[in-house]
Amino acid sequence: MNTIHKLGKKEIIQLFEDGYKKTFKIGMEYERLPVFPVTSKAVEYGTEFGICNFLRSFAREENWDYITDDYNIIGLKQDHDTVTLEPGSQVELSLKPENTIHEIKNKIDSLDKKMKPVLDKFGISLLNYGVSPLSTNKNISLIPKKRYKLMAKYLWGILSDVMMRETAGIQCCVDFESEEDAVEKFKIANKLTPFMTAMFANSPIRGGVETGYKSFRALSWLNTDNDRCGFVGQIDDKFSFEEYIDYVLETPMIFVNRDNDVIPINGKITFEEFIKNGYEGFEADIKDFELHANLYFPEVRMRNFLEIRNQDCVGKGLQYSILAIYKGILYNKSAKQEIEELFAPFDYRAFSELRYNVPKSAMNAKVGKYFVKDIAKEILYIAEKSLIEADTGEEKFLESIKEYTMQGICPADVIIRNWNGLWDKDIKKLIKYVNN
């Protein structure tokens, strides 16, 4: 077997440095839950009217290429855009980053318009909701992707199967121009995430019943795998690419890929040990690190861009409000300063406790002596001021969330009120409501 030189930190740091940009764009990963409105049940992968046949039919109609795993269709690609499947057949759109949110919305609108006739033919709706409303993980099969089987076997948290098979979220991707810029944005984004989780909480009904949580999806992430989830570092300490990488290196490995095959490791060694000693004759290379880093699930993932991860899937224009808040704050110097001043009274412990309180209480959670709902209004004000200053018209994307935040509520609060009122706990009415 040909051995390669030992992987070094310089090569890994170079991955991050290769992301430096002079012009900042905004990106989005948008997961939705496929459901049959007639039965309210989750759509399976391999049945006659399942997600695999939907992808096959859509690819044929619109000339997309297959993404496969061992000959199984697990997604589609066209140019820089992909439609891929999460472990429980959730459908994720991953789009090429754009200069403005207008462009992202136009692309999603266009793609949704093309998908709709095919989805209708299969009787499928893609729900803008954070957790499977009726089917639970015991009734949702994993798609036939080798890595998902190993992940399901390895992840030890009591709700890891819920996270993998039942949940859908929205991720925002932002650029940086230097290590200093990346670290500054990374810290601010981490501090923002519990507030954003609260503002966009949208998963209170699961398995056909009210769960007592505003974001059951966020709760599932708290109970997935503490080795690889949560905040990276103390979020206020001096930080660097190298320190982020150290956290990733210290994390137990799940598997490596070799020659189109998946080699299970199941936590027997960390990536740092893999670099030093190899594993069963295999030596670590840069592709192994990239894979391992993608199996690390912090609130904010550092790559050659920042991936901000912890928002429920939402619809009714709220999906673009998420991008608008992050863009307004992270791409404006004075907005970043104002946010730092807003968060100055709180230490790492306060943010960490908030992360655990938000899934249940959302906007009514407290950080220090303040309610999240009061701080959320300030966050919105800072983002809006920045977007107006940018003069791109993107402040209009905040209108959807303003309706909630100014009342001190989140999408889940409206759902709970209707569930116990007008809808009379009718799951079909919930599905109809989140089906746009």
Secondary structure, 3 states (H helix, E strand, C coil): CCCCCCCCHHHHHHHHHCCCCCCCCEEEEEEEEEEECCCCEECCCCCCCCHHHHHHHHHHHHCCEEEEECCEEEEEEECCEEEEECCCCCEEEECCCECCHHHHHHHHHHHHHHHHHHHHHHCCEEECCCECCCCCHHHCCCCCCHHHHHHHHHCCCCCHHHHHHHECEEEEEECCCCHHHHHHHHHHHHHHHHHHHHHCCCECEECCEECCCCEHHHHHHHCCCCCCEECCCCCCCCCCHHHHHHHHHCCECCEEEECCEEEECCCCCEHHHHHHHCECCECCCHHHHHHHHHCCEECEEECCCEEEEEEECCCCCHHHHHHHHHHHHHCCHHHHHHHHHHHCCCCHHHHHHHHHHHHHHHHHCEECCEEHHHHHHHHHHHHHHHHHHHCCCHHHHHHHHHHHHCCCCCHHHHHHHHHCCCCCCCHHHHHHHHCC
